Amino acid sequence: MNASYNEEELEERMRAIGQNGNDGIHYDFENESPYANCSEIEVVNPVEIKPNDRKRQPVYSGVLKYFPLALKEVSKCSLAGNEQHHADKPLHWDKTKSFDNEDALVRHLIDHSINPEDTDGILHLSKVAWRALAALEIYLEKQ
């Protein structure tokens, strides 16, 4: 996709990019970024990834660098859940324990509006994010 932007549009895009903690240095505004149309990105099994496809999955630069604090909080949620359900075992996701990720996500979102912290000290929004990731992972596994 080739797009041309006037100076004002470029400045607005750079402001939006900067708000996400991104310096924008890897964006090419004369030739639209390959990530601009995310519907073109094909989710593939890591075993099936071809060398050129790997660059279309910016896991570090497009996820970890955007949300480092949030992901650290979600990891606390994973650890707390493991300690609650399997304190005697290494950290793992026991997919046999819960099948209501979407319902639990909404319950935690509602609870966040009342008190940001759950009774176990974990932020409700961390649990919302964990449940959203779990629901997405299960959906993608079934594809």
The first five atom37 places (N, CA, C, CB, O) and aatype in JSON, in Angstrom:
{
  "aatype": [12, 2, 0, 15, 18, 2, 6, 6, 6, 10, 6, 6, 1, 12, 1, 0, 9, 7, 5, 2, 7, 2, 3, 7, 9, 8, 18, 3, 13, 6, 2, 6, 15, 14, 18, 0, 2, 4, 15, 6, 9, 6, 19, 19, 2, 14, 19, 6, 9, 11, 14, 2, 3, 1, 11, 1, 5, 14, 19, 18, 15, 7, 19, 10, 11, 18, 13, 14, 10, 0, 10, 11, 6, 19, 15, 11, 4, 15, 10, 0, 7, 2, 6, 5, 8, 8, 0, 3, 11, 14, 10, 8, 17, 3, 11, 16, 11, 15, 13, 3, 2, 6, 3, 0, 10, 19, 1, 8, 10, 9, 3, 8, 15, 9, 2, 14, 6, 3, 16, 3, 7, 9, 10, 8, 10, 15, 11, 19, 0, 17, 1, 0, 10, 0, 0, 10, 6, 9, 18, 10, 6, 11, 5],
  "atom_mask": [
    [1, 1, 1, 1, 1],
    [1, 1, 1, 1, 1],
    [1, 1, 1, 1, 1],
    [1, 1, 1, 1, 1],
    [1, 1, 1, 1, 1],
    [1, 1, 1, 1, 1],
    [1, 1, 1, 1, 1],
    [1, 1, 1, 1, 1],
    [1, 1, 1, 1, 1],
    [1, 1, 1, 1, 1],
    [1, 1, 1, 1, 1],
    [1, 1, 1, 1, 1],
    [1, 1, 1, 1, 1],
    [1, 1, 1, 1, 1],
    [1, 1, 1, 1, 1],
    [1, 1, 1, 1, 1],
    [1, 1, 1, 1, 1],
    [1, 1, 1, 0, 1],
    [1, 1, 1, 1, 1],
    [1, 1, 1, 1, 1],
    [1, 1, 1, 0, 1],
    [1, 1, 1, 1, 1],
    [1, 1, 1, 1, 1],
    [1, 1, 1, 0, 1],
    [1, 1, 1, 1, 1],
    [1, 1, 1, 1, 1],
    [1, 1, 1, 1, 1],
    [1, 1, 1, 1, 1],
    [1, 1, 1, 1, 1],
    [1, 1, 1, 1, 1],
    [1, 1, 1, 1, 1],
    [1, 1, 1, 1, 1],
    [1, 1, 1, 1, 1],
    [1, 1, 1, 1, 1],
    [1, 1, 1, 1, 1],
    [1, 1, 1, 1, 1],
    [1, 1, 1, 1, 1],
    [1, 1, 1, 1, 1],
    [1, 1, 1, 1, 1],
    [1, 1, 1, 1, 1],
    [1, 1, 1, 1, 1],
    [1, 1, 1, 1, 1],
    [1, 1, 1, 1, 1],
    [1, 1, 1, 1, 1],
    [1, 1, 1, 1, 1],
    [1, 1, 1, 1, 1],
    [1, 1, 1, 1, 1],
    [1, 1, 1, 1, 1],
    [1, 1, 1, 1, 1],
    [1, 1, 1, 1, 1],
    [1, 1, 1, 1, 1],
    [1, 1, 1, 1, 1],
    [1, 1, 1, 1, 1],
    [1, 1, 1, 1, 1],
    [1, 1, 1, 1, 1],
    [1, 1, 1, 1, 1],
    [1, 1, 1, 1, 1],
    [1, 1, 1, 1, 1],
    [1, 1, 1, 1, 1],
    [1, 1, 1, 1, 1],
    [1, 1, 1, 1, 1],
    [1, 1, 1, 0, 1],
    [1, 1, 1, 1, 1],
    [1, 1, 1, 1, 1],
    [1, 1, 1, 1, 1],
    [1, 1, 1, 1, 1],
    [1, 1, 1, 1, 1],
    [1, 1, 1, 1, 1],
    [1, 1, 1, 1, 1],
    [1, 1, 1, 1, 1],
    [1, 1, 1, 1, 1],
    [1, 1, 1, 1, 1],
    [1, 1, 1, 1, 1],
    [1, 1, 1, 1, 1],
    [1, 1, 1, 1, 1],
    [1, 1, 1, 1, 1],
    [1, 1, 1, 1, 1],
    [1, 1, 1, 1, 1],
    [1, 1, 1, 1, 1],
    [1, 1, 1, 1, 1],
    [1, 1, 1, 0, 1],
    [1, 1, 1, 1, 1],
    [1, 1, 1, 1, 1],
    [1, 1, 1, 1, 1],
    [1, 1, 1, 1, 1],
    [1, 1, 1, 1, 1],
    [1, 1, 1, 1, 1],
    [1, 1, 1, 1, 1],
    [1, 1, 1, 1, 1],
    [1, 1, 1, 1, 1],
    [1, 1, 1, 1, 1],
    [1, 1, 1, 1, 1],
    [1, 1, 1, 1, 1],
    [1, 1, 1, 1, 1],
    [1, 1, 1, 1, 1],
    [1, 1, 1, 1, 1],
    [1, 1, 1, 1, 1],
    [1, 1, 1, 1, 1],
    [1, 1, 1, 1, 1],
    [1, 1, 1, 1, 1],
    [1, 1, 1, 1, 1],
    [1, 1, 1, 1, 1],
    [1, 1, 1, 1, 1],
    [1, 1, 1, 1, 1],
    [1, 1, 1, 1, 1],
    [1, 1, 1, 1, 1],
    [1, 1, 1, 1, 1],
    [1, 1, 1, 1, 1],
    [1, 1, 1, 1, 1],
    [1, 1, 1, 1, 1],
    [1, 1, 1, 1, 1],
    [1, 1, 1, 1, 1],
    [1, 1, 1, 1, 1],
    [1, 1, 1, 1, 1],
    [1, 1, 1, 1, 1],
    [1, 1, 1, 1, 1],
    [1, 1, 1, 1, 1],
    [1, 1, 1, 1, 1],
    [1, 1, 1, 1, 1],
    [1, 1, 1, 1, 1],
    [1, 1, 1, 0, 1],
    [1, 1, 1, 1, 1],
    [1, 1, 1, 1, 1],
    [1, 1, 1, 1, 1],
    [1, 1, 1, 1, 1],
    [1, 1, 1, 1, 1],
    [1, 1, 1, 1, 1],
    [1, 1, 1, 1, 1],
    [1, 1, 1, 1, 1],
    [1, 1, 1, 1, 1],
    [1, 1, 1, 1, 1],
    [1, 1, 1, 1, 1],
    [1, 1, 1, 1, 1],
    [1, 1, 1, 1, 1],
    [1, 1, 1, 1, 1],
    [1, 1, 1, 1, 1],
    [1, 1, 1, 1, 1],
    [1, 1, 1, 1, 1],
    [1, 1, 1, 1, 1],
    [1, 1, 1, 1, 1],
    [1, 1, 1, 1, 1],
    [1, 1, 1, 1, 1],
    [1, 1, 1, 1, 1]
  ],
  "atom_positions": [
    [[0.87, -1.17, 0.0], [0.0, 0.0, 0.0], [0.9, 1.22, 0.0], [-0.98, 0.01, 1.24], [1.8, 1.33, 0.84]],
    [[0.68, 2.11, -0.91], [1.47, 3.33, -0.99], [0.59, 4.49, -0.56], [2.04, 3.54, -2.42], [-0.49, 4.69, -1.12]],
    [[1.04, 5.25, 0.41], [0.26, 6.37, 0.92], [1.12, 7.61, 0.96], [-0.32, 6.06, 2.32], [2.31, 7.53, 1.27]],
    [[0.53, 8.74, 0.65], [1.27, 10.0, 0.78], [0.55, 10.86, 1.81], [1.38, 10.74, -0.6], [-0.68, 10.9, 1.87]],
    [[1.35, 11.54, 2.62], [0.81, 12.34, 3.71], [1.33, 13.76, 3.58], [1.19, 11.73, 5.09], [2.47, 13.98, 3.2]],
    [[0.46, 14.72, 3.91], [0.95, 16.1, 3.96], [1.64, 16.3, 5.3], [-0.22, 17.14, 3.75], [1.59, 15.43, 6.17]],
    [[2.29, 17.43, 5.47], [3.08, 17.69, 6.66], [2.25, 17.59, 7.95], [3.72, 19.07, 6.57], [2.71, 17.03, 8.95]],
    [[1.03, 18.13, 7.92], [0.17, 18.09, 9.1], [-0.21, 16.65, 9.47], [-1.1, 18.93, 8.85], [-0.22, 16.29, 10.64]],
    [[-0.54, 15.83, 8.44], [-0.87, 14.43, 8.69], [0.33, 13.68, 9.26], [-1.35, 13.76, 7.41], [0.17, 12.84, 10.15]],
    [[1.53, 13.97, 8.75], [2.74, 13.33, 9.27], [2.95, 13.68, 10.73], [3.95, 13.74, 8.45], [3.26, 12.81, 11.55]],
    [[2.78, 14.96, 11.08], [2.95, 15.38, 12.46], [1.93, 14.69, 13.37], [2.83, 16.91, 12.58], [2.28, 14.26, 14.47]],
    [[0.69, 14.59, 12.92], [-0.35, 13.94, 13.71], [-0.02, 12.47, 13.92], [-1.72, 14.09, 13.02], [-0.2, 11.94, 15.02]],
    [[0.45, 11.79, 12.86], [0.83, 10.39, 12.99], [1.98, 10.23, 13.97], [1.22, 9.8, 11.63], [1.98, 9.31, 14.79]],
    [[2.97, 11.11, 13.91], [4.12, 11.03, 14.81], [3.69, 11.27, 16.26], [5.2, 12.04, 14.39], [4.22, 10.65, 17.18]],
    [[2.73, 12.19, 16.47], [2.22, 12.42, 17.83], [1.54, 11.15, 18.34], [1.23, 13.62, 17.86], [1.74, 10.77, 19.49]],
    [[0.76, 10.51, 17.5], [0.07, 9.29, 17.9], [1.07, 8.18, 18.2], [-0.91, 8.83, 16.8], [0.91, 7.44, 19.18]],
    [[2.09, 8.06, 17.38], [3.12, 7.05, 17.6], [3.84, 7.34, 18.9], [4.12, 7.0, 16.41], [4.09, 6.42, 19.68]],
    [[4.18, 8.58, 19.15], [4.9, 8.97, 20.35], [4.1, 8.71, 21.62], [0.0, 0.0, 0.0], [4.68, 8.4, 22.66]],
    [[2.79, 8.83, 21.54], [1.95, 8.57, 22.71], [2.03, 7.12, 23.15], [0.5, 8.94, 22.42], [1.76, 6.79, 24.3]],
    [[2.4, 6.25, 22.22], [2.52, 4.83, 22.54], [3.94, 4.48, 22.98], [2.13, 3.98, 21.34], [4.27, 3.3, 23.1]],
    [[4.79, 5.48, 23.23], [6.14, 5.23, 23.67], [7.06, 4.78, 22.56], [0.0, 0.0, 0.0], [8.1, 4.18, 22.81]],
    [[6.68, 5.05, 21.33], [7.45, 4.62, 20.17], [8.05, 5.86, 19.54], [6.56, 3.84, 19.15], [7.37, 6.86, 19.35]],
    [[9.34, 5.79, 19.2], [9.98, 6.96, 18.59], [9.69, 7.06, 17.1], [11.47, 6.91, 18.82], [10.0, 8.09, 16.49]],
    [[9.12, 6.02, 16.5], [8.7, 6.08, 15.11], [9.83, 5.96, 14.11], [0.0, 0.0, 0.0], [9.59, 6.14, 12.91]],
    [[11.06, 5.68, 14.55], [12.17, 5.68, 13.61], [12.08, 4.57, 12.58], [13.46, 5.56, 14.36], [12.71, 4.67, 11.53]],
    [[11.33, 3.52, 12.84], [11.24, 2.44, 11.88], [10.05, 2.6, 10.93], [11.13, 1.12, 12.6], [9.79, 1.71, 10.12]],
    [[9.33, 3.72, 11.01], [8.2, 3.95, 10.13], [8.67, 4.65, 8.86], [7.11, 4.78, 10.84], [9.43, 5.61, 8.92]],
    [[8.2, 4.17, 7.74], [8.5, 4.77, 6.44], [7.19, 5.32, 5.9], [9.16, 3.74, 5.44], [6.33, 4.55, 5.46]],
    [[7.02, 6.64, 5.94], [5.74, 7.23, 5.56], [5.58, 7.34, 4.05], [5.59, 8.59, 6.2], [4.47, 7.54, 3.55]],
    [[6.67, 7.22, 3.32], [6.53, 7.27, 1.86], [6.05, 5.92, 1.34], [7.87, 7.65, 1.2], [5.26, 5.87, 0.39]],
    [[6.5, 4.86, 1.94], [6.03, 3.52, 1.62], [5.41, 2.98, 2.88], [7.19, 2.58, 1.1], [6.11, 2.69, 3.85]],
    [[4.1, 2.85, 2.88], [3.35, 2.49, 4.09], [3.97, 1.29, 4.78], [1.9, 2.18, 3.74], [4.43, 0.35, 4.13]],
    [[4.0, 1.32, 6.1], [4.54, 0.24, 6.91], [3.84, -1.08, 6.56], [4.39, 0.55, 8.42], [2.64, -1.08, 6.33]],
    [[4.56, -2.19, 6.52], [3.91, -3.47, 6.23], [2.91, -3.87, 7.31], [4.95, -4.56, 6.07], [2.1, -4.77, 7.11]],
    [[2.98, -3.2, 8.47], [2.05, -3.54, 9.55], [0.82, -2.64, 9.57], [2.76, -3.44, 10.88], [-0.04, -2.79, 10.44]],
    [[0.73, -1.71, 8.63], [-0.37, -0.76, 8.63], [-1.72, -1.45, 8.49], [-0.19, 0.26, 7.52], [-2.7, -1.02, 9.09]],
    [[-1.79, -2.49, 7.71], [-3.04, -3.21, 7.52], [-2.92, -4.56, 8.2], [-3.38, -3.37, 6.0], [-2.54, -5.55, 7.57]],
    [[-3.24, -4.61, 9.48], [-3.04, -5.82, 10.27], [-3.88, -6.99, 9.77], [-3.36, -5.55, 11.71], [-3.56, -8.14, 10.08]],
    [[-4.94, -6.72, 9.02], [-5.74, -7.83, 8.51], [-4.94, -8.65, 7.5], [-7.02, -7.31, 7.87], [-5.32, -9.78, 7.2]],
    [[-3.85, -8.1, 6.98], [-3.01, -8.85, 6.05], [-2.08, -9.8, 6.77], [-2.22, -7.9, 5.2], [-1.54, -10.71, 6.14]],
    [[-1.88, -9.62, 8.08], [-0.95, -10.46, 8.81], [-1.6, -11.81, 9.07], [-0.51, -9.8, 10.13], [-2.67, -11.89, 9.66]],
    [[-0.93, -12.85, 8.63], [-1.45, -14.19, 8.79], [-0.84, -14.81, 10.04], [-1.15, -15.06, 7.55], [0.38, -14.81, 10.21]],
    [[-1.68, -15.32, 10.92], [-1.19, -16.0, 12.12], [-0.85, -17.42, 11.71], [-2.25, -15.96, 13.29], [-1.7, -18.15, 11.19]],
    [[0.38, -17.81, 11.95], [0.81, -19.14, 11.55], [1.42, -19.86, 12.74], [1.82, -19.08, 10.39], [1.86, -19.24, 13.7]],
    [[1.43, -21.16, 12.67], [2.06, -21.97, 13.68], [3.56, -21.7, 13.62], [1.75, -23.49, 13.48], [4.13, -21.72, 12.53]],
    [[4.23, -21.45, 14.76], [5.65, -21.13, 14.73], [6.5, -22.15, 13.97], [6.17, -21.01, 16.12], [7.53, -21.79, 13.4]],
    [[6.08, -23.41, 13.95], [6.82, -24.43, 13.23], [6.75, -24.19, 11.73], [6.28, -25.82, 13.56], [7.66, -24.57, 10.99]],
    [[5.67, -23.56, 11.26], [5.46, -23.36, 9.84], [5.93, -22.0, 9.33], [4.01, -23.53, 9.53], [5.75, -21.7, 8.15]],
    [[6.52, -21.18, 10.17], [6.94, -19.84, 9.77], [8.08, -19.92, 8.77], [7.36, -19.01, 10.99], [9.09, -20.58, 9.01]],
    [[7.91, -19.25, 7.64], [8.97, -19.15, 6.64], [9.86, -17.98, 7.03], [8.38, -18.97, 5.2], [9.4, -17.07, 7.71]],
    [[11.13, -17.97, 6.6], [12.05, -16.89, 7.0], [11.5, -15.49, 6.79], [13.34, -17.02, 6.24], [11.68, -14.64, 7.66]],
    [[10.84, -15.22, 5.68], [10.32, -13.87, 5.41], [9.09, -13.54, 6.25], [9.98, -13.73, 3.94], [8.81, -12.36, 6.48]],
    [[8.35, -14.54, 6.71], [7.15, -14.31, 7.52], [7.49, -13.85, 8.92], [6.31, -15.58, 7.58], [6.68, -13.16, 9.55]],
    [[8.65, -14.21, 9.43], [9.01, -13.89, 10.81], [9.02, -12.39, 11.06], [10.36, -14.47, 11.15], [8.7, -11.95, 12.16]],
    [[9.37, -11.6, 10.06], [9.43, -10.15, 10.24], [8.03, -9.54, 10.27], [10.24, -9.51, 9.12], [7.87, -8.37, 10.63]],
    [[7.03, -10.31, 9.9], [5.66, -9.82, 9.94], [5.01, -10.15, 11.28], [4.84, -10.42, 8.79], [3.79, -10.02, 11.43]],
    [[5.81, -10.57, 12.26], [5.33, -10.86, 13.61], [6.23, -10.1, 14.59], [5.33, -12.4, 13.91], [7.1, -10.7, 15.21]],
    [[6.02, -8.8, 14.73], [6.9, -7.98, 15.58], [6.59, -8.15, 17.07], [6.77, -6.51, 15.18], [6.12, -7.21, 17.72]],
    [[6.85, -9.32, 17.6], [6.49, -9.63, 18.99], [7.21, -8.7, 19.96], [6.82, -11.09, 19.31], [6.59, -8.15, 20.88]],
    [[8.5, -8.52, 19.77], [9.24, -7.64, 20.68], [8.91, -6.17, 20.42], [10.76, -7.87, 20.54], [8.46, -5.46, 21.32]],
    [[9.14, -5.72, 19.18], [8.97, -4.29, 18.89], [7.51, -3.86, 18.84], [9.64, -3.94, 17.58], [7.22, -2.68, 19.04]],
    [[6.59, -4.78, 18.59], [5.19, -4.42, 18.46], [4.32, -4.79, 19.64], [0.0, 0.0, 0.0], [3.14, -4.43, 19.67]],
    [[4.88, -5.52, 20.62], [4.1, -5.89, 21.8], [4.91, -5.63, 23.07], [3.66, -7.38, 21.73], [4.52, -4.8, 23.9]],
    [[6.03, -6.34, 23.23], [6.8, -6.2, 24.47], [7.27, -4.77, 24.71], [8.01, -7.12, 24.44], [7.21, -4.27, 25.84]],
    [[7.74, -4.09, 23.65], [8.2, -2.71, 23.83], [7.05, -1.74, 24.07], [9.0, -2.27, 22.61], [7.25, -0.69, 24.68]],
    [[5.86, -2.07, 23.6], [4.7, -1.19, 23.82], [4.17, -1.31, 25.24], [3.6, -1.53, 22.83], [3.76, -0.31, 25.83]],
    [[4.16, -2.53, 25.79], [3.46, -2.78, 27.05], [4.33, -3.47, 28.11], [2.25, -3.63, 26.78], [3.89, -4.45, 28.69]],
    [[5.54, -3.0, 28.38], [6.4, -3.71, 29.33], [5.82, -3.76, 30.75], [7.76, -3.06, 29.38], [5.87, -4.81, 31.4]],
    [[5.28, -2.67, 31.24], [4.74, -2.65, 32.6], [3.49, -3.52, 32.71], [4.41, -1.2, 33.03], [3.32, -4.26, 33.68]],
    [[2.63, -3.43, 31.71], [1.4, -4.22, 31.72], [1.71, -5.71, 31.68], [0.5, -3.83, 30.53], [1.1, -6.49, 32.4]],
    [[2.67, -6.1, 30.84], [3.0, -7.52, 30.74], [3.65, -8.05, 32.01], [3.91, -7.76, 29.56], [3.45, -9.21, 32.37]],
    [[4.43, -7.22, 32.69], [4.98, -7.64, 33.97], [3.86, -7.88, 34.98], [5.97, -6.58, 34.52], [3.92, -8.84, 35.75]],
    [[2.84, -7.02, 34.97], [1.7, -7.22, 35.87], [0.94, -8.49, 35.53], [0.75, -6.01, 35.81], [0.5, -9.22, 36.43]],
    [[0.77, -8.77, 34.25], [0.07, -9.99, 33.84], [0.87, -11.21, 34.29], [-0.14, -10.02, 32.3], [0.29, -12.23, 34.67]],
    [[2.21, -11.11, 34.26], [3.02, -12.24, 34.71], [2.81, -12.49, 36.21], [4.51, -11.99, 34.41], [2.85, -13.64, 36.66]],
    [[2.6, -11.43, 36.99], [2.29, -11.59, 38.41], [0.98, -12.36, 38.58], [2.21, -10.21, 39.12], [0.84, -13.19, 39.48]],
    [[0.03, -12.06, 37.71], [-1.26, -12.74, 37.73], [-1.07, -14.23, 37.45], [-2.23, -12.11, 36.7], [-1.69, -15.07, 38.11]],
    [[-0.23, -14.56, 36.48], [0.05, -15.97, 36.17], [0.66, -16.68, 37.37], [1.01, -16.08, 34.96], [0.24, -17.78, 37.72]],
    [[1.63, -16.04, 38.0], [2.29, -16.64, 39.16], [1.31, -16.82, 40.31], [3.48, -15.76, 39.61], [1.3, -17.88, 40.95]],
    [[0.49, -15.82, 40.58], [-0.49, -15.92, 41.67], [-1.48, -17.05, 41.41], [-1.25, -14.59, 41.85], [-1.83, -17.79, 42.33]],
    [[-1.92, -17.2, 40.18], [-2.84, -18.27, 39.83], [-2.21, -19.64, 40.01], [0.0, 0.0, 0.0], [-2.84, -20.58, 40.49]],
    [[-0.94, -19.74, 39.61], [-0.23, -21.01, 39.77], [-0.06, -21.35, 41.25], [1.14, -20.96, 39.07], [-0.25, -22.5, 41.66]],
    [[0.29, -20.35, 42.05], [0.46, -20.58, 43.49], [-0.86, -20.94, 44.16], [1.06, -19.34, 44.15], [-0.88, -21.71, 45.12]],
    [[-1.96, -20.38, 43.65], [-3.27, -20.68, 44.21], [-3.71, -22.11, 43.88], [-4.31, -19.69, 43.68], [-4.23, -22.82, 44.74]],
    [[-3.5, -22.52, 42.64], [-4.02, -23.82, 42.19], [-3.0, -24.96, 42.22], [-4.54, -23.69, 40.81], [-3.37, -26.12, 42.36]],
    [[-1.71, -24.63, 42.09], [-0.67, -25.67, 42.0], [0.62, -25.2, 42.66], [-0.4, -26.05, 40.52], [1.66, -25.14, 42.01]],
    [[0.57, -24.86, 43.92], [1.76, -24.32, 44.6], [2.92, -25.3, 44.6], [1.4, -23.95, 46.04], [4.08, -24.89, 44.71]],
    [[2.63, -26.58, 44.48], [3.67, -27.61, 44.51], [4.27, -27.91, 43.14], [3.11, -28.87, 45.1], [5.15, -28.77, 43.03]],
    [[3.81, -27.21, 42.08], [4.28, -27.51, 40.72], [4.9, -26.27, 40.09], [3.12, -28.03, 39.85], [4.61, -25.14, 40.5]],
    [[5.76, -26.47, 39.09], [6.34, -25.32, 38.37], [5.25, -24.5, 37.68], [7.39, -25.81, 37.33], [4.15, -25.0, 37.42]],
    [[5.57, -23.27, 37.39], [4.62, -22.38, 36.71], [4.16, -23.0, 35.4], [5.27, -20.99, 36.46], [4.97, -23.35, 34.54]],
    [[2.86, -23.12, 35.27], [2.26, -23.64, 34.03], [0.79, -23.22, 33.98], [2.38, -25.2, 33.96], [0.21, -22.84, 35.0]],
    [[0.21, -23.28, 32.8], [-1.19, -22.93, 32.6], [-1.99, -24.23, 32.56], [-1.41, -22.1, 31.29], [-1.87, -25.01, 31.62]],
    [[-2.78, -24.45, 33.57], [-3.64, -25.63, 33.63], [-4.95, -25.27, 32.94], [-3.88, -26.09, 35.12], [-5.83, -24.65, 33.54]],
    [[-5.07, -25.67, 31.69], [-6.25, -25.32, 30.89], [-7.49, -26.11, 31.28], [-5.96, -25.55, 29.43], [-8.56, -25.88, 30.73]],
    [[-7.36, -27.03, 32.22], [-8.52, -27.8, 32.68], [-9.25, -27.12, 33.82], [-8.1, -29.19, 33.11], [-10.28, -27.61, 34.27]],
    [[-8.73, -26.0, 34.32], [-9.3, -25.36, 35.51], [-10.43, -24.38, 35.22], [-8.22, -24.64, 36.25], [-11.32, -24.21, 36.05]],
    [[-10.43, -23.74, 34.07], [-11.42, -22.7, 33.83], [-11.75, -22.61, 32.35], [-10.91, -21.34, 34.35], [-10.87, -22.65, 31.5]],
    [[-13.03, -22.49, 32.07], [-13.48, -22.42, 30.67], [-14.32, -21.17, 30.4], [-14.29, -23.67, 30.32], [-14.97, -21.08, 29.37]],
    [[-14.3, -20.22, 31.32], [-15.15, -19.03, 31.18], [-14.33, -17.75, 31.1], [-16.13, -18.95, 32.36], [-14.62, -16.76, 31.78]],
    [[-13.3, -17.76, 30.26], [-12.41, -16.6, 30.19], [-13.13, -15.29, 29.9], [-11.36, -16.83, 29.14], [-12.85, -14.27, 30.52]],
    [[-14.06, -15.33, 28.97], [-14.77, -14.09, 28.61], [-15.64, -13.59, 29.76], [-15.63, -14.31, 27.36], [-15.68, -12.39, 30.03]],
    [[-16.34, -14.5, 30.44], [-17.15, -14.09, 31.58], [-16.29, -13.57, 32.72], [-18.01, -15.27, 32.06], [-16.6, -12.56, 33.34]],
    [[-15.19, -14.28, 33.0], [-14.29, -13.85, 34.08], [-13.67, -12.49, 33.74], [-13.18, -14.9, 34.31], [-13.51, -11.64, 34.62]],
    [[-13.33, -12.29, 32.49], [-12.78, -11.0, 32.04], [-13.73, -9.86, 32.38], [-12.5, -11.03, 30.52], [-13.32, -8.84, 32.94]],
    [[-15.0, -10.04, 32.05], [-15.99, -8.98, 32.29], [-16.22, -8.79, 33.79], [-17.32, -9.32, 31.59], [-16.37, -7.66, 34.26]],
    [[-16.24, -9.9, 34.56], [-16.41, -9.76, 36.01], [-15.25, -8.94, 36.61], [-16.48, -11.16, 36.68], [-15.48, -8.08, 37.45]],
    [[-14.03, -9.22, 36.17], [-12.88, -8.46, 36.68], [-12.91, -7.01, 36.24], [-11.57, -9.11, 36.23], [-12.48, -6.12, 36.97]],
    [[-13.42, -6.76, 35.05], [-13.54, -5.37, 34.58], [-14.55, -4.61, 35.45], [-13.97, -5.33, 33.09], [-14.31, -3.46, 35.82]],
    [[-15.65, -5.25, 35.77], [-16.64, -4.64, 36.66], [-16.04, -4.43, 38.04], [-17.91, -5.53, 36.75], [-16.2, -3.36, 38.64]],
    [[-15.36, -5.45, 38.56], [-14.74, -5.34, 39.89], [-13.7, -4.22, 39.93], [-14.1, -6.67, 40.29], [-13.55, -3.55, 40.95]],
    [[-12.98, -4.03, 38.83], [-11.99, -2.95, 38.75], [-12.65, -1.59, 38.98], [-11.28, -2.96, 37.37], [-12.06, -0.71, 39.6]],
    [[-13.88, -1.42, 38.48], [-14.56, -0.14, 38.64], [-14.95, 0.12, 40.1], [-15.81, -0.1, 37.76], [-15.2, 1.26, 40.49]],
    [[-14.99, -0.93, 40.89], [-15.31, -0.81, 42.32], [-14.04, -0.64, 43.15], [-16.1, -2.03, 42.8], [-13.95, 0.23, 44.01]],
    [[-13.06, -1.5, 42.88], [-11.77, -1.47, 43.58], [-10.73, -2.04, 42.63], [-11.82, -2.28, 44.95], [-10.85, -3.19, 42.22]],
    [[-9.71, -1.27, 42.26], [-8.73, -1.75, 41.27], [-8.0, -3.03, 41.68], [-7.72, -0.68, 41.02], [-7.54, -3.77, 40.81]],
    [[-7.88, -3.29, 42.98], [-7.11, -4.44, 43.45], [-8.04, -5.54, 43.95], [-6.14, -4.02, 44.56], [-8.97, -5.28, 44.71]],
    [[-7.77, -6.77, 43.52], [-8.54, -7.93, 43.98], [-8.09, -8.29, 45.4], [-8.36, -9.14, 43.01], [-7.08, -7.77, 45.88]],
    [[-8.81, -9.17, 46.05], [-8.51, -9.55, 47.44], [-7.15, -10.23, 47.59], [-9.59, -10.46, 47.97], [-6.59, -10.25, 48.68]],
    [[-6.62, -10.79, 46.5], [-5.31, -11.44, 46.55], [-4.16, -10.48, 46.25], [-5.27, -12.6, 45.57], [-3.0, -10.89, 46.18]],
    [[-4.49, -9.18, 46.07], [-3.46, -8.18, 45.81], [-3.13, -7.98, 44.35], [0.0, 0.0, 0.0], [-2.33, -7.11, 44.01]],
    [[-3.71, -8.77, 43.49], [-3.48, -8.64, 42.04], [-4.5, -7.66, 41.47], [-3.59, -10.03, 41.32], [-5.67, -7.68, 41.84]],
    [[-4.03, -6.8, 40.57], [-4.93, -5.82, 39.95], [-5.97, -6.53, 39.08], [-4.13, -4.81, 39.1], [-5.65, -7.46, 38.34]],
    [[-7.21, -6.09, 39.19], [-8.27, -6.65, 38.35], [-7.95, -6.48, 36.87], [-9.61, -6.0, 38.68], [-8.25, -7.37, 36.07]],
    [[-7.35, -5.36, 36.5], [-7.01, -5.16, 35.08], [-5.97, -6.17, 34.6], [-6.5, -3.73, 34.84], [-5.97, -6.55, 33.43]],
    [[-5.08, -6.61, 35.49], [-4.14, -7.67, 35.13], [-4.89, -8.96, 34.82], [-3.11, -7.91, 36.27], [-4.56, -9.69, 33.89]],
    [[-5.91, -9.22, 35.62], [-6.72, -10.42, 35.4], [-7.55, -10.29, 34.13], [-7.63, -10.68, 36.61], [-7.78, -11.28, 33.44]],
    [[-8.0, -9.08, 33.83], [-8.72, -8.84, 32.57], [-7.79, -9.16, 31.39], [-9.22, -7.35, 32.48], [-8.17, -9.87, 30.47]],
    [[-6.56, -8.63, 31.45], [-5.6, -8.86, 30.36], [-5.26, -10.35, 30.25], [-4.32, -8.02, 30.59], [-5.19, -10.88, 29.15]],
    [[-5.04, -11.01, 31.39], [-4.7, -12.43, 31.36], [-5.83, -13.23, 30.72], [-4.42, -12.95, 32.79], [-5.59, -14.1, 29.88]],
    [[-7.06, -12.93, 31.12], [-8.22, -13.66, 30.55], [-8.4, -13.36, 29.06], [-9.5, -13.28, 31.32], [-8.79, -14.24, 28.3]],
    [[-8.12, -12.13, 28.65], [-8.21, -11.8, 27.23], [-7.16, -12.58, 26.44], [-8.03, -10.27, 27.01], [-7.45, -13.11, 25.37]],
    [[-5.94, -12.64, 26.96], [-4.89, -13.42, 26.29], [-5.24, -14.9, 26.26], [-3.54, -13.21, 27.01], [-5.01, -15.58, 25.26]],
    [[-5.79, -15.41, 27.35], [-6.18, -16.82, 27.39], [-7.27, -17.11, 26.36], [-6.68, -17.2, 28.8], [-7.19, -18.11, 25.64]],
    [[-8.27, -16.26, 26.28], [-9.35, -16.47, 25.31], [-8.81, -16.41, 23.89], [-10.45, -15.41, 25.5], [-9.19, -17.22, 23.04]],
    [[-7.92, -15.46, 23.62], [-7.33, -15.34, 22.29], [-6.47, -16.57, 21.96], [-6.48, -14.07, 22.19], [-6.55, -17.1, 20.85]],
    [[-5.66, -17.01, 22.9], [-4.81, -18.18, 22.68], [-5.65, -19.41, 22.36], [-3.93, -18.46, 23.92], [-5.35, -20.14, 21.41]],
    [[-6.69, -19.63, 23.13], [-7.57, -20.8, 22.9], [-8.26, -20.68, 21.54], [-8.63, -20.93, 24.03], [-8.36, -21.66, 20.81]],
    [[-8.72, -19.5, 21.22], [-9.36, -19.3, 19.9], [-8.38, -19.63, 18.77], [-9.87, -17.83, 19.75], [-8.73, -20.35, 17.84]],
    [[-7.16, -19.1, 18.86], [-6.17, -19.32, 17.8], [-5.74, -20.78, 17.72], [-4.94, -18.44, 18.03], [-5.48, -21.29, 16.63]],
    [[-5.65, -21.46, 18.85], [-5.3, -22.88, 18.85], [-6.34, -23.7, 18.11], [-5.14, -23.39, 20.27], [-6.0, -24.72, 17.5]],
    [[-7.59, -23.28, 18.17], [-8.66, -24.04, 17.53], [-8.75, -23.78, 16.02], [-9.98, -23.7, 18.18], [-9.43, -24.52, 15.3]],
    [[-8.07, -22.74, 15.56], [-8.12, -22.41, 14.12], [-7.31, -23.38, 13.28], [-7.61, -20.99, 13.89], [-7.25, -23.23, 12.06]]
  ]
}
